[in-house]
Amino acid sequence: KDFVQDHVFSWSHLYCLYLPSAMASVLSSTPASERPAPSGVQDLCVAGEALIDFLPRETRDGDPAYMPKAGGSPFNVCIAARRLGLPVHFFSGVSTDLFGEDLYKHLGREKVDLSLVQRVAKPTTLAFVSRTAGADVKYAFFKENAADRSLTREASAAAMEGRSFG
């Protein structure tokens, strides 16, 4: 097991925060960079994957096609928490390939702290999504030797040294 697996809850669960409609209205009309963190809140550190989902679509001619979208549950949680005004750090390996560049820039535009991101010359994880009427969604992951799986125990310990997250 690596450090992240020993210290992070399952990434397959997504937790939702329900806000009163008045608060949600204020948050949706205020840019993330202008929202203060709730008082007493410590920085949040989210560790996990950043990947590209390929969603099934059709071309204008009706041929099957895939549309790439930035994703991964931890990646999405970072963005959602930041949009709620929380100070968020993303902790992962992110590729230097064209998909990794897009993921890194996307998080930067959302004002997620990228100081714990390790840029590595490994491929980005790709997830192809398949939908069939009346059936569950299926995924085909291409993650062998991927950047988001490259964190080591030693690198993780070094990145966390002297830091405290809420």
mmCIF file of the C-alpha atoms, coordinates in Angstrom:
data_MODEL
# 
_entry.id   MODEL 
# 
loop_
_atom_site.group_PDB 
_atom_site.id 
_atom_site.type_symbol 
_atom_site.label_atom_id 
_atom_site.label_alt_id 
_atom_site.label_comp_id 
_atom_site.label_asym_id 
_atom_site.label_entity_id 
_atom_site.label_seq_id 
_atom_site.pdbx_PDB_ins_code 
_atom_site.Cartn_x 
_atom_site.Cartn_y 
_atom_site.Cartn_z 
_atom_site.occupancy 
_atom_site.B_iso_or_equiv 
_atom_site.pdbx_formal_charge 
_atom_site.auth_seq_id 
_atom_site.auth_comp_id 
_atom_site.auth_asym_id 
_atom_site.auth_atom_id 
_atom_site.pdbx_PDB_model_num 
ATOM 1   C CA . LYS A 1 1   ? 0.000   0.000  0.000   1.00 0.00 ? 1   LYS A CA 1 
ATOM 2   C CA . ASP A 1 2   ? 1.158   3.508  -0.612  1.00 0.00 ? 2   ASP A CA 1 
ATOM 3   C CA . PHE A 1 3   ? 0.905   6.527  1.689   1.00 0.00 ? 3   PHE A CA 1 
ATOM 4   C CA . VAL A 1 4   ? -2.208  7.931  0.035   1.00 0.00 ? 4   VAL A CA 1 
ATOM 5   C CA . GLN A 1 5   ? -4.090  4.632  0.314   1.00 0.00 ? 5   GLN A CA 1 
ATOM 6   C CA . ASP A 1 6   ? -3.191  4.461  4.015   1.00 0.00 ? 6   ASP A CA 1 
ATOM 7   C CA . HIS A 1 7   ? -4.390  7.987  4.794   1.00 0.00 ? 7   HIS A CA 1 
ATOM 8   C CA . VAL A 1 8   ? -7.287  8.818  2.481   1.00 0.00 ? 8   VAL A CA 1 
ATOM 9   C CA . PHE A 1 9   ? -10.845 7.553  2.514   1.00 0.00 ? 9   PHE A CA 1 
ATOM 10  C CA . SER A 1 10  ? -12.215 5.748  -0.523  1.00 0.00 ? 10  SER A CA 1 
ATOM 11  C CA . TRP A 1 11  ? -12.285 7.996  -3.557  1.00 0.00 ? 11  TRP A CA 1 
ATOM 12  C CA . SER A 1 12  ? -15.310 6.216  -4.967  1.00 0.00 ? 12  SER A CA 1 
ATOM 13  C CA . HIS A 1 13  ? -17.703 8.014  -2.628  1.00 0.00 ? 13  HIS A CA 1 
ATOM 14  C CA . LEU A 1 14  ? -18.884 11.536 -3.317  1.00 0.00 ? 14  LEU A CA 1 
ATOM 15  C CA . TYR A 1 15  ? -20.330 13.583 -0.480  1.00 0.00 ? 15  TYR A CA 1 
ATOM 16  C CA . CYS A 1 16  ? -22.850 16.309 -1.177  1.00 0.00 ? 16  CYS A CA 1 
ATOM 17  C CA . LEU A 1 17  ? -23.343 19.516 0.769   1.00 0.00 ? 17  LEU A CA 1 
ATOM 18  C CA . TYR A 1 18  ? -26.874 20.861 0.853   1.00 0.00 ? 18  TYR A CA 1 
ATOM 19  C CA . LEU A 1 19  ? -27.138 24.620 1.276   1.00 0.00 ? 19  LEU A CA 1 
ATOM 20  C CA . PRO A 1 20  ? -30.152 26.788 2.090   1.00 0.00 ? 20  PRO A CA 1 
ATOM 21  C CA . SER A 1 21  ? -31.424 28.340 -1.149  1.00 0.00 ? 21  SER A CA 1 
ATOM 22  C CA . ALA A 1 22  ? -30.519 31.889 -0.025  1.00 0.00 ? 22  ALA A CA 1 
ATOM 23  C CA . MET A 1 23  ? -26.901 30.878 0.610   1.00 0.00 ? 23  MET A CA 1 
ATOM 24  C CA . ALA A 1 24  ? -26.714 28.910 -2.634  1.00 0.00 ? 24  ALA A CA 1 
ATOM 25  C CA . SER A 1 25  ? -27.997 31.970 -4.507  1.00 0.00 ? 25  SER A CA 1 
ATOM 26  C CA . VAL A 1 26  ? -25.291 34.201 -3.021  1.00 0.00 ? 26  VAL A CA 1 
ATOM 27  C CA . LEU A 1 27  ? -22.590 31.629 -3.763  1.00 0.00 ? 27  LEU A CA 1 
ATOM 28  C CA . SER A 1 28  ? -23.693 31.149 -7.361  1.00 0.00 ? 28  SER A CA 1 
ATOM 29  C CA . SER A 1 29  ? -23.602 34.902 -8.042  1.00 0.00 ? 29  SER A CA 1 
ATOM 30  C CA . THR A 1 30  ? -20.172 35.527 -6.433  1.00 0.00 ? 30  THR A CA 1 
ATOM 31  C CA . PRO A 1 31  ? -16.990 34.494 -8.286  1.00 0.00 ? 31  PRO A CA 1 
ATOM 32  C CA . ALA A 1 32  ? -15.036 31.799 -6.431  1.00 0.00 ? 32  ALA A CA 1 
ATOM 33  C CA . SER A 1 33  ? -11.963 33.997 -6.105  1.00 0.00 ? 33  SER A CA 1 
ATOM 34  C CA . GLU A 1 34  ? -14.027 36.556 -4.148  1.00 0.00 ? 34  GLU A CA 1 
ATOM 35  C CA . ARG A 1 35  ? -15.655 34.135 -1.697  1.00 0.00 ? 35  ARG A CA 1 
ATOM 36  C CA . PRO A 1 36  ? -14.079 34.073 1.754   1.00 0.00 ? 36  PRO A CA 1 
ATOM 37  C CA . ALA A 1 37  ? -13.591 30.761 3.499   1.00 0.00 ? 37  ALA A CA 1 
ATOM 38  C CA . PRO A 1 38  ? -16.038 30.158 6.342   1.00 0.00 ? 38  PRO A CA 1 
ATOM 39  C CA . SER A 1 39  ? -14.523 31.341 9.620   1.00 0.00 ? 39  SER A CA 1 
ATOM 40  C CA . GLY A 1 40  ? -12.381 28.790 11.398  1.00 0.00 ? 40  GLY A CA 1 
ATOM 41  C CA . VAL A 1 41  ? -12.027 26.610 8.310   1.00 0.00 ? 41  VAL A CA 1 
ATOM 42  C CA . GLN A 1 42  ? -8.633  25.088 7.622   1.00 0.00 ? 42  GLN A CA 1 
ATOM 43  C CA . ASP A 1 43  ? -7.352  24.363 4.155   1.00 0.00 ? 43  ASP A CA 1 
ATOM 44  C CA . LEU A 1 44  ? -8.701  21.225 2.544   1.00 0.00 ? 44  LEU A CA 1 
ATOM 45  C CA . CYS A 1 45  ? -6.367  18.776 0.819   1.00 0.00 ? 45  CYS A CA 1 
ATOM 46  C CA . VAL A 1 46  ? -7.879  16.414 -1.732  1.00 0.00 ? 46  VAL A CA 1 
ATOM 47  C CA . ALA A 1 47  ? -5.748  13.526 -2.986  1.00 0.00 ? 47  ALA A CA 1 
ATOM 48  C CA . GLY A 1 48  ? -6.555  11.334 -5.934  1.00 0.00 ? 48  GLY A CA 1 
ATOM 49  C CA . GLU A 1 49  ? -6.989  11.070 -9.641  1.00 0.00 ? 49  GLU A CA 1 
ATOM 50  C CA . ALA A 1 50  ? -7.305  13.661 -12.340 1.00 0.00 ? 50  ALA A CA 1 
ATOM 51  C CA . LEU A 1 51  ? -8.334  12.033 -15.590 1.00 0.00 ? 51  LEU A CA 1 
ATOM 52  C CA . ILE A 1 52  ? -10.064 12.570 -18.882 1.00 0.00 ? 52  ILE A CA 1 
ATOM 53  C CA . ASP A 1 53  ? -13.518 11.055 -19.288 1.00 0.00 ? 53  ASP A CA 1 
ATOM 54  C CA . PHE A 1 54  ? -14.485 10.285 -22.871 1.00 0.00 ? 54  PHE A CA 1 
ATOM 55  C CA . LEU A 1 55  ? -18.261 10.627 -23.053 1.00 0.00 ? 55  LEU A CA 1 
ATOM 56  C CA . PRO A 1 56  ? -20.259 8.953  -25.820 1.00 0.00 ? 56  PRO A CA 1 
ATOM 57  C CA . ARG A 1 57  ? -21.738 11.302 -28.416 1.00 0.00 ? 57  ARG A CA 1 
ATOM 58  C CA . GLU A 1 58  ? -22.773 11.242 -32.054 1.00 0.00 ? 58  GLU A CA 1 
ATOM 59  C CA . THR A 1 59  ? -21.389 13.249 -34.930 1.00 0.00 ? 59  THR A CA 1 
ATOM 60  C CA . ARG A 1 60  ? -23.707 15.327 -37.115 1.00 0.00 ? 60  ARG A CA 1 
ATOM 61  C CA . ASP A 1 61  ? -23.776 12.341 -39.477 1.00 0.00 ? 61  ASP A CA 1 
ATOM 62  C CA . GLY A 1 62  ? -24.913 10.017 -36.664 1.00 0.00 ? 62  GLY A CA 1 
ATOM 63  C CA . ASP A 1 63  ? -21.581 8.245  -36.281 1.00 0.00 ? 63  ASP A CA 1 
ATOM 64  C CA . PRO A 1 64  ? -20.457 7.305  -32.768 1.00 0.00 ? 64  PRO A CA 1 
ATOM 65  C CA . ALA A 1 65  ? -17.850 9.620  -31.238 1.00 0.00 ? 65  ALA A CA 1 
ATOM 66  C CA . TYR A 1 66  ? -16.373 10.493 -27.847 1.00 0.00 ? 66  TYR A CA 1 
ATOM 67  C CA . MET A 1 67  ? -16.106 13.928 -26.215 1.00 0.00 ? 67  MET A CA 1 
ATOM 68  C CA . PRO A 1 68  ? -13.219 14.435 -23.756 1.00 0.00 ? 68  PRO A CA 1 
ATOM 69  C CA . LYS A 1 69  ? -14.045 16.061 -20.404 1.00 0.00 ? 69  LYS A CA 1 
ATOM 70  C CA . ALA A 1 70  ? -11.805 16.788 -17.426 1.00 0.00 ? 70  ALA A CA 1 
ATOM 71  C CA . GLY A 1 71  ? -12.770 14.681 -14.445 1.00 0.00 ? 71  GLY A CA 1 
ATOM 72  C CA . GLY A 1 72  ? -12.122 12.194 -11.709 1.00 0.00 ? 72  GLY A CA 1 
ATOM 73  C CA . SER A 1 73  ? -13.998 12.381 -8.404  1.00 0.00 ? 73  SER A CA 1 
ATOM 74  C CA . PRO A 1 74  ? -11.156 14.051 -6.430  1.00 0.00 ? 74  PRO A CA 1 
ATOM 75  C CA . PHE A 1 75  ? -10.587 16.545 -9.274  1.00 0.00 ? 75  PHE A CA 1 
ATOM 76  C CA . ASN A 1 76  ? -14.300 17.417 -9.242  1.00 0.00 ? 76  ASN A CA 1 
ATOM 77  C CA . VAL A 1 77  ? -14.402 17.654 -5.424  1.00 0.00 ? 77  VAL A CA 1 
ATOM 78  C CA . CYS A 1 78  ? -11.543 20.204 -5.514  1.00 0.00 ? 78  CYS A CA 1 
ATOM 79  C CA . ILE A 1 79  ? -13.446 22.392 -7.924  1.00 0.00 ? 79  ILE A CA 1 
ATOM 80  C CA . ALA A 1 80  ? -16.751 22.108 -6.038  1.00 0.00 ? 80  ALA A CA 1 
ATOM 81  C CA . ALA A 1 81  ? -15.122 22.950 -2.686  1.00 0.00 ? 81  ALA A CA 1 
ATOM 82  C CA . ARG A 1 82  ? -13.249 25.897 -4.189  1.00 0.00 ? 82  ARG A CA 1 
ATOM 83  C CA . ARG A 1 83  ? -16.457 27.239 -5.749  1.00 0.00 ? 83  ARG A CA 1 
ATOM 84  C CA . LEU A 1 84  ? -17.963 27.137 -2.254  1.00 0.00 ? 84  LEU A CA 1 
ATOM 85  C CA . GLY A 1 85  ? -15.120 29.370 -1.096  1.00 0.00 ? 85  GLY A CA 1 
ATOM 86  C CA . LEU A 1 86  ? -12.967 26.775 0.663   1.00 0.00 ? 86  LEU A CA 1 
ATOM 87  C CA . PRO A 1 87  ? -9.179  26.951 0.350   1.00 0.00 ? 87  PRO A CA 1 
ATOM 88  C CA . VAL A 1 88  ? -8.312  23.716 -1.492  1.00 0.00 ? 88  VAL A CA 1 
ATOM 89  C CA . HIS A 1 89  ? -5.031  21.966 -2.332  1.00 0.00 ? 89  HIS A CA 1 
ATOM 90  C CA . PHE A 1 90  ? -4.935  19.179 -4.914  1.00 0.00 ? 90  PHE A CA 1 
ATOM 91  C CA . PHE A 1 91  ? -2.448  16.410 -4.139  1.00 0.00 ? 91  PHE A CA 1 
ATOM 92  C CA . SER A 1 92  ? -1.712  14.114 -7.058  1.00 0.00 ? 92  SER A CA 1 
ATOM 93  C CA . GLY A 1 93  ? 0.561   13.345 -9.930  1.00 0.00 ? 93  GLY A CA 1 
ATOM 94  C CA . VAL A 1 94  ? -0.528  15.196 -13.084 1.00 0.00 ? 94  VAL A CA 1 
ATOM 95  C CA . SER A 1 95  ? 0.923   14.359 -16.459 1.00 0.00 ? 95  SER A CA 1 
ATOM 96  C CA . THR A 1 96  ? 2.911   16.739 -18.626 1.00 0.00 ? 96  THR A CA 1 
ATOM 97  C CA . ASP A 1 97  ? 1.106   15.365 -21.708 1.00 0.00 ? 97  ASP A CA 1 
ATOM 98  C CA . LEU A 1 98  ? -1.588  17.375 -23.540 1.00 0.00 ? 98  LEU A CA 1 
ATOM 99  C CA . PHE A 1 99  ? -4.377  16.040 -21.311 1.00 0.00 ? 99  PHE A CA 1 
ATOM 100 C CA . GLY A 1 100 ? -2.372  16.733 -18.145 1.00 0.00 ? 100 GLY A CA 1 
ATOM 101 C CA . GLU A 1 101 ? -1.761  20.293 -19.316 1.00 0.00 ? 101 GLU A CA 1 
ATOM 102 C CA . ASP A 1 102 ? -5.522  20.765 -19.722 1.00 0.00 ? 102 ASP A CA 1 
ATOM 103 C CA . LEU A 1 103 ? -6.242  19.298 -16.272 1.00 0.00 ? 103 LEU A CA 1 
ATOM 104 C CA . TYR A 1 104 ? -3.580  21.453 -14.601 1.00 0.00 ? 104 TYR A CA 1 
ATOM 105 C CA . LYS A 1 105 ? -4.803  24.636 -16.310 1.00 0.00 ? 105 LYS A CA 1 
ATOM 106 C CA . HIS A 1 106 ? -8.417  23.815 -15.451 1.00 0.00 ? 106 HIS A CA 1 
ATOM 107 C CA . LEU A 1 107 ? -7.597  23.551 -11.738 1.00 0.00 ? 107 LEU A CA 1 
ATOM 108 C CA . GLY A 1 108 ? -5.556  26.755 -11.961 1.00 0.00 ? 108 GLY A CA 1 
ATOM 109 C CA . ARG A 1 109 ? -8.476  28.649 -13.510 1.00 0.00 ? 109 ARG A CA 1 
ATOM 110 C CA . GLU A 1 110 ? -10.613 27.462 -10.595 1.00 0.00 ? 110 GLU A CA 1 
ATOM 111 C CA . LYS A 1 111 ? -8.020  28.837 -8.137  1.00 0.00 ? 111 LYS A CA 1 
ATOM 112 C CA . VAL A 1 112 ? -7.221  25.412 -6.644  1.00 0.00 ? 112 VAL A CA 1 
ATOM 113 C CA . ASP A 1 113 ? -3.802  25.461 -4.944  1.00 0.00 ? 113 ASP A CA 1 
ATOM 114 C CA . LEU A 1 114 ? -1.451  23.377 -7.106  1.00 0.00 ? 114 LEU A CA 1 
ATOM 115 C CA . SER A 1 115 ? 1.637   23.516 -4.885  1.00 0.00 ? 115 SER A CA 1 
ATOM 116 C CA . LEU A 1 116 ? 1.272   19.804 -3.990  1.00 0.00 ? 116 LEU A CA 1 
ATOM 117 C CA . VAL A 1 117 ? 0.804   18.626 -7.573  1.00 0.00 ? 117 VAL A CA 1 
ATOM 118 C CA . GLN A 1 118 ? 3.708   16.618 -8.916  1.00 0.00 ? 118 GLN A CA 1 
ATOM 119 C CA . ARG A 1 119 ? 4.070   17.036 -12.691 1.00 0.00 ? 119 ARG A CA 1 
ATOM 120 C CA . VAL A 1 120 ? 5.351   13.800 -14.198 1.00 0.00 ? 120 VAL A CA 1 
ATOM 121 C CA . ALA A 1 121 ? 6.197   12.573 -17.694 1.00 0.00 ? 121 ALA A CA 1 
ATOM 122 C CA . LYS A 1 122 ? 3.714   9.708  -17.593 1.00 0.00 ? 122 LYS A CA 1 
ATOM 123 C CA . PRO A 1 123 ? 0.394   9.431  -19.415 1.00 0.00 ? 123 PRO A CA 1 
ATOM 124 C CA . THR A 1 124 ? -2.902  10.802 -18.116 1.00 0.00 ? 124 THR A CA 1 
ATOM 125 C CA . THR A 1 125 ? -5.513  8.232  -17.072 1.00 0.00 ? 125 THR A CA 1 
ATOM 126 C CA . LEU A 1 126 ? -8.266  7.954  -19.692 1.00 0.00 ? 126 LEU A CA 1 
ATOM 127 C CA . ALA A 1 127 ? -11.774 6.678  -18.938 1.00 0.00 ? 127 ALA A CA 1 
ATOM 128 C CA . PHE A 1 128 ? -14.125 5.742  -21.761 1.00 0.00 ? 128 PHE A CA 1 
ATOM 129 C CA . VAL A 1 129 ? -17.783 5.765  -20.767 1.00 0.00 ? 129 VAL A CA 1 
ATOM 130 C CA . SER A 1 130 ? -20.357 3.441  -22.301 1.00 0.00 ? 130 SER A CA 1 
ATOM 131 C CA . ARG A 1 131 ? -24.099 3.852  -21.902 1.00 0.00 ? 131 ARG A CA 1 
ATOM 132 C CA . THR A 1 132 ? -26.683 1.327  -22.973 1.00 0.00 ? 132 THR A CA 1 
ATOM 133 C CA . ALA A 1 133 ? -30.406 1.984  -22.563 1.00 0.00 ? 133 ALA A CA 1 
ATOM 134 C CA . GLY A 1 134 ? -31.710 0.167  -19.507 1.00 0.00 ? 134 GLY A CA 1 
ATOM 135 C CA . ALA A 1 135 ? -28.227 -0.799 -18.272 1.00 0.00 ? 135 ALA A CA 1 
ATOM 136 C CA . ASP A 1 136 ? -25.675 0.634  -15.874 1.00 0.00 ? 136 ASP A CA 1 
ATOM 137 C CA . VAL A 1 137 ? -22.944 2.928  -17.130 1.00 0.00 ? 137 VAL A CA 1 
ATOM 138 C CA . LYS A 1 138 ? -19.722 1.065  -17.890 1.00 0.00 ? 138 LYS A CA 1 
ATOM 139 C CA . TYR A 1 139 ? -16.179 2.408  -17.821 1.00 0.00 ? 139 TYR A CA 1 
ATOM 140 C CA . ALA A 1 140 ? -13.011 1.298  -19.569 1.00 0.00 ? 140 ALA A CA 1 
ATOM 141 C CA . PHE A 1 141 ? -9.973  2.765  -17.787 1.00 0.00 ? 141 PHE A CA 1 
ATOM 142 C CA . PHE A 1 142 ? -6.557  3.161  -19.357 1.00 0.00 ? 142 PHE A CA 1 
ATOM 143 C CA . LYS A 1 143 ? -4.381  3.796  -16.322 1.00 0.00 ? 143 LYS A CA 1 
ATOM 144 C CA . GLU A 1 144 ? -1.275  1.625  -16.652 1.00 0.00 ? 144 GLU A CA 1 
ATOM 145 C CA . ASN A 1 145 ? 1.783   3.604  -15.510 1.00 0.00 ? 145 ASN A CA 1 
ATOM 146 C CA . ALA A 1 146 ? -0.364  6.757  -15.318 1.00 0.00 ? 146 ALA A CA 1 
ATOM 147 C CA . ALA A 1 147 ? 0.696   10.026 -13.698 1.00 0.00 ? 147 ALA A CA 1 
ATOM 148 C CA . ASP A 1 148 ? -2.083  10.054 -11.097 1.00 0.00 ? 148 ASP A CA 1 
ATOM 149 C CA . ARG A 1 149 ? -0.895  6.674  -9.835  1.00 0.00 ? 149 ARG A CA 1 
ATOM 150 C CA . SER A 1 150 ? 2.738   7.704  -9.505  1.00 0.00 ? 150 SER A CA 1 
ATOM 151 C CA . LEU A 1 151 ? 2.855   9.109  -5.964  1.00 0.00 ? 151 LEU A CA 1 
ATOM 152 C CA . THR A 1 152 ? 5.245   7.250  -3.698  1.00 0.00 ? 152 THR A CA 1 
ATOM 153 C CA . ARG A 1 153 ? 5.224   6.931  0.072   1.00 0.00 ? 153 ARG A CA 1 
ATOM 154 C CA . GLU A 1 154 ? 8.423   8.986  0.274   1.00 0.00 ? 154 GLU A CA 1 
ATOM 155 C CA . ALA A 1 155 ? 7.196   11.775 -2.002  1.00 0.00 ? 155 ALA A CA 1 
ATOM 156 C CA . SER A 1 156 ? 3.868   11.873 -0.154  1.00 0.00 ? 156 SER A CA 1 
ATOM 157 C CA . ALA A 1 157 ? 5.535   12.124 3.253   1.00 0.00 ? 157 ALA A CA 1 
ATOM 158 C CA . ALA A 1 158 ? 7.824   14.907 2.005   1.00 0.00 ? 158 ALA A CA 1 
ATOM 159 C CA . ALA A 1 159 ? 4.920   16.872 0.515   1.00 0.00 ? 159 ALA A CA 1 
ATOM 160 C CA . MET A 1 160 ? 2.924   16.649 3.757   1.00 0.00 ? 160 MET A CA 1 
ATOM 161 C CA . GLU A 1 161 ? 5.782   17.477 6.125   1.00 0.00 ? 161 GLU A CA 1 
ATOM 162 C CA . GLY A 1 162 ? 4.958   20.516 8.241   1.00 0.00 ? 162 GLY A CA 1 
ATOM 163 C CA . ARG A 1 163 ? 1.451   20.860 6.793   1.00 0.00 ? 163 ARG A CA 1 
ATOM 164 C CA . SER A 1 164 ? -1.892  20.523 8.533   1.00 0.00 ? 164 SER A CA 1 
ATOM 165 C CA . PHE A 1 165 ? -5.234  20.257 6.789   1.00 0.00 ? 165 PHE A CA 1 
ATOM 166 C CA . GLY A 1 166 ? -8.742  20.377 8.225   1.00 0.00 ? 166 GLY A CA 1 
# 
